[in-house]
């Protein structure tokens, strides 16, 4: 039998120590150490639970694990193809962004193939049912549970054997074995550990909803994100109807995959053609507007980059960006002045990526500078032209990954002209798309004159 051992955990940072102290040795907080009871198995118990020894990977047979389709194609895309049985997914986002709405919709569609257990510590059963009715969802095979006890959730999951278990939210769950309040680091670590064990041993896919801090990070210790298999963030711009579900960690798929949704009165609706959505509403007659092709996760995405330049009138220069790195903009403007002779010393420069998309790759460099030049010269760009490429400090236009995929996506949406790095010229012509390759920044700006007006 295991020997009970009592440690002490900090309610603020989650650090543990063997004996009680007035001050946490890790974070320095006073009177935050609480008893945490654990069990150390004896050597006999350890040997009895070890059923198999290590095996060579070459001897492990290949088993195909079927993914579970959620019924929402964009959610499946962000997950890398759907839920993996036995996996644990953590979804975070701002309050009111639509996390619970998205998951109750997914639960209703998942219920058509197997039982789904939706455990909520924030809403009553009546509130969950009211929301499902308002969204017009089929509630027949969704099992709802209103509790904050993680032991109760696990007991019900073992009884009804759901295909998927949704916890809304992990910060409201608490273990009866710990004296700390729900949401504390010790409770989060313990509850998450129990749910991960349930997923790995019994096989249900577990989805955890996580609260976020004012900095936008999931509340609680970072250990929580290390314990789960996938971490997704639900993002949006203030006042925008669009929602972007971004995977920042995924053990079963590519990171940085995104799913795009729009919030409506009938709930969260997926966007099947995001490239057309982000570029279809642009005004072709506005200077400073350029379309670029980014690559998000495993798929190309066309987005509109807007630039606005204005006379600073002697005040300190401003460089404001939304969706791109502000420091990167300063580097690009310096390259524009040095290698193309276009100075912005007396102008404020504002950059915005339409739709709340955040571009973290350098493929948008050339589009940003072309938008700045378009705004400076008050000349609008052709509505059927797409531009991408990385700008180096020497003024060279460097190639970017997945060039042909970006061009095919542009042609599919209806673009007819493209300016790309010379080394990204396609090996085979892309139907309906005239592609111009450039090697330097000056050559790229000169090629704009050849585009149709």
FENLIN-V794184 format. One record per helix or strand of 2 or more residues. SS is the DSSP state (H for helix, E for strand). FROM is the first residue (numbers start at 1). TO is the last residue. If there is no record, write none. Layout:
ss:SS from:FROM to:TO
ss:SS from:FROM to:TO
//
This chain:
ss:E from:3 to:10
ss:E from:16 to:17
ss:E from:33 to:40
ss:H from:43 to:49
ss:H from:57 to:59
ss:E from:67 to:68
ss:H from:73 to:79
ss:E from:83 to:84
ss:E from:88 to:93
ss:H from:99 to:110
ss:E from:116 to:120
ss:H from:125 to:134
ss:E from:142 to:146
ss:H from:150 to:160
ss:E from:164 to:168
ss:H from:170 to:172
ss:H from:185 to:202
ss:E from:205 to:210
ss:H from:223 to:227
ss:E from:230 to:235
ss:E from:242 to:250
ss:E from:258 to:264
ss:E from:267 to:270
ss:H from:274 to:280
ss:E from:289 to:296
ss:E from:299 to:311
ss:E from:319 to:322
ss:H from:326 to:340
ss:E from:347 to:353
ss:H from:354 to:356
ss:H from:362 to:377
ss:E from:385 to:387
ss:E from:390 to:391
ss:E from:396 to:398
ss:H from:403 to:413
ss:E from:417 to:421
ss:H from:422 to:424
ss:E from:434 to:438
ss:H from:441 to:450
//
